């Protein structure tokens, strides 16, 4: 299925969600259509116009937002003075509920990629009556095991990149929680230390998650690079602010009344832990679509096609 044509929002705004934060949102498509909300990855990436094209604009009322600290939301995570203690999984879930009520939506389809998938899953487990269906890709659950794989385990596959990654840390920090160690560097009062840490973190991410040039180029923007690295390490270094390391998988049974489609690249290195397979088998009513020659990139050939097929099917619900 091809992507739908490019469209522009017909409404947008900044929602005051408390804690001094204002979250950017936009709506496009059919004002009277089936509601759907787009949850971006990162955490900290921000929404992109590309995601609008996964939905039939004649049928869907498509809501996109930049999560706390990302892109057009304020204050930005890239600013040294921004308080990251109020950027947590429970806070993001509460923001979604505020936005849903602000827009007068009873239930919406939840689409999420990477961290957005973890956020969407926890949101659906917390507010199942607000979610009609789910379409997720590059699926993660925010577990401790996934963070350990992505920060240390993949060092065996990318040894040169891992040596550079760990080499940026003080010697006494190299055997512990690497994400938390980087988070501490990114809170340094020394701007040069923060900049080196942001560059080293994003270099590691691009080494372990092959992506097209357009995705890598965003890391050349120093503000994006710093905000992204600061947000990712904040979440990864704090167990994604979940009540247990395997909370999303543990509570998969709470999704039993929600239809869902999991679209996963066969070459996504997150598959090494079998997380998606385990989630699928623990979630009654879910389907798993594997695109064998794709990785973690949502825009990969076959992955986007499968997601459009899913949103088209759910449009009839």
PyMOL commands that set and color helices and strands:
alter all, ss='L'
color gray80, all
select helices_A, chain A and resi 49-54+84-86+89-102+115-126+128-130+144-151+153-156+159-167+171-173+178-185+191-208+213-220+222-236+239-241+247-250+252-255+269-273+275-282+303-314
alter helices_A, ss='H'
color red, helices_A
select strands_A, chain A and resi 11-18+21-29+34-39+60-65+108-113+131-137+259-265+286-291
alter strands_A, ss='S'
color yellow, strands_A
deselect
rebuild
show_as cartoon
